[in-house]
């Protein structure tokens, strides 16, 4: 399977979209690479800890929220080029400052990917 360098994967994150919310935090991803089929969300590394997929929800442009733990090979999430999705994380809100995250997903066409996210919250 092809390998996508972290510098390319980093471009999936919409810079400046990391934000605290009342029930946790959220950020946006935009597919600029190729049509993809997400078959699993394997968790998120955030600020030295691991957040399980059961605490994450993906909001596609259709507006129909998809719990990340319900994305599977039999119930995948299509991620076409040019589409922006929001990932909401039910965790404590982020404090102001710099945050480094790593989103782990499985893509049908490529395999496992780790998407680096580095941004600050105001």
VENLIN-V956424 format. One record per residue. N is the residue number from 1. RES is the residue in one small letter. OMEGA is omega as a letter, one per 20 degrees, with the letter a starting at -180 (NA if undefined). NEAR is the number of other C-alpha atoms within 8 Angstrom. Layout:
N & RES & OMEGA & NEAR
N & RES & OMEGA & NEAR
This chain:
1 & x & a & 4
2 & x & r & 4
3 & x & r & 5
4 & x & a & 6
5 & x & r & 6
6 & x & r & 9
7 & x & r & 6
8 & x & r & 8
9 & x & r & 12
10 & x & a & 10
11 & x & r & 8
12 & x & a & 12
13 & x & r & 11
14 & x & a & 10
15 & x & r & 6
16 & x & a & 6
17 & x & r & 8
18 & x & a & 12
19 & x & r & 9
20 & x & r & 11
21 & x & a & 8
22 & x & a & 6
23 & x & a & 9
24 & x & r & 13
25 & x & a & 16
26 & x & r & 13
27 & x & a & 12
28 & x & r & 12
29 & x & r & 11
30 & x & a & 12
31 & x & r & 13
32 & x & a & 8
33 & x & a & 6
34 & x & r & 7
35 & x & a & 9
36 & x & r & 11
37 & x & r & 11
38 & x & a & 15
39 & x & r & 15
40 & x & r & 13
41 & x & a & 13
42 & x & r & 10
43 & x & a & 11
44 & x & r & 12
45 & x & a & 11
46 & x & r & 11
47 & x & r & 7
48 & x & r & 5
49 & x & a & 6
50 & x & r & 8
51 & x & a & 9
52 & x & a & 9
53 & x & a & 11
54 & x & r & 7
55 & x & a & 10
56 & x & r & 13
57 & x & r & 11
58 & x & r & 12
59 & x & r & 13
60 & x & a & 11
61 & x & r & 8
62 & x & a & 5
63 & x & r & 6
64 & x & a & 7
65 & x & r & 8
66 & x & r & 10
67 & x & a & 10
68 & x & a & 13
69 & x & r & 10
70 & x & r & 7
71 & x & a & 15
72 & x & r & 10
73 & x & r & 8
74 & x & r & 6
75 & x & a & 8
76 & x & r & 11
77 & x & r & 8
78 & x & a & 8
79 & x & a & 10
80 & x & r & 9
81 & x & r & 11
82 & x & a & 7
83 & x & r & 9
84 & x & r & 10
85 & x & r & 11
86 & x & r & 11
87 & x & r & 12
88 & x & a & 12
89 & x & r & 11
90 & x & a & 9
91 & x & r & 8
92 & x & r & 7
93 & x & r & 10
94 & x & r & 9
95 & x & r & 6
96 & x & r & 7
97 & x & a & 7
98 & x & r & 8
99 & x & r & 10
100 & x & a & 10
101 & x & r & 11
102 & x & r & 11
103 & x & a & 13
104 & x & a & 12
105 & x & r & 14
106 & x & a & 13
107 & x & a & 13
108 & x & a & 10
109 & x & a & 6
110 & x & a & 9
111 & x & a & 8
112 & x & r & 8
113 & x & r & 8
114 & x & a & 10
115 & x & a & 12
116 & x & r & 11
117 & x & r & 10
118 & x & a & 8
119 & x & r & 10
120 & x & r & 10
121 & x & a & 12
122 & x & NA & 4
